[in-house]
Amino acid sequence: MLVRIVKLTLKTEKIASFERIFEETKQQIRTFKGCQFLELYQDANKPEIFFTYSYWEDSDALEVYRNSDFFQKIRNRTKLLFDEKPEAW
């Protein structure tokens, strides 16, 4: 199993837009082949900072997702909302 953590720093005025996109897409991500878990967390002290935690069967499953049309569409919708480049571990 692979655990993927991504830190997202949003423009303050774009938080609601990001949350709406996540709500619209989270079930599709959770049911993507190889995804075993997905959650979104918001920093209690800095509300513009979010983290996604996702568990994947392995790195190949994550790469298939990252190269999918579905992921590219989400990325295109959300990248304009970021105040900083996302960080991933």
N, C-alpha and C positions, 0 to 999 in steps of 0.2 A: 504494500500500500504506500501511496505517496500523499503527503499532506502539503497542500499549497496554501500559503498565506499571502495575501496581497493587501498592501496599504494604499488607500486611495484618499488623496487630499482634494476636496472639492472647493469650488468657489462657493462662498456662503449662500449667495442668492440662487444657486443651482441645486442645493440639497434636496428640495422637494421633487425636482425633476428626476434626480438620480434615484431617489426612493421609489418613485412611480415606475421607472424602468425596471428596477430590481423586482418589484412586485409582479410586473407583467411577465418577466422572463424566468424567475427563480424555479418554477416547476419544470420548465423545459430543460433547464440546466441540470436539475436534480435527477431527471430521467434520461439524461444523455448517457449513452453507453459508456460504462467505465466510471461514472460519477457515483460515489457512495454516500456523500454527505455534502451539504452546502449551507452555510449560515452567513449572515451579514451582521456585523457588530459596529456600533458607533461609539467613539470615545466620549466618556462622560464629561470630560473637562474641555475638550475641543470638538464641538459638534460637527465641524467640517471634515473631521478625520474618520474614515470608515476602514474596516478590515473585512475581507472575505476569507473564510476558511472553507476549503473544499478538500475532500478526500477522493483520491482516484485509485483505481486498481493498480496502475503503474504509470511510469512516465510516458509510455506509448499511448495510453488512453488519454492522458492530458494533452499530448501533442495532436492527436486526432481532433479533439475538441477545439484546441487553439487554432487549428487550420481549417475548421469548418466554416461554411457560409454563415451559419447561425452566430458563431462567435464574432465574425467580422462585422455583422450587422449591429450586434450589441456594442462592440468597440467603437464603431463609427458614430453611434448615438451618444455614447458616454464620454468620448475623449474631449469633446468641447466643454464638458462640465468640470474638468479637472483644473485645479490651481497649480498642481505640481505633477510631475511624471509619476505614475504608479510605481511602487516598489514591490517586488515579489521574492518570496523565499520558498 
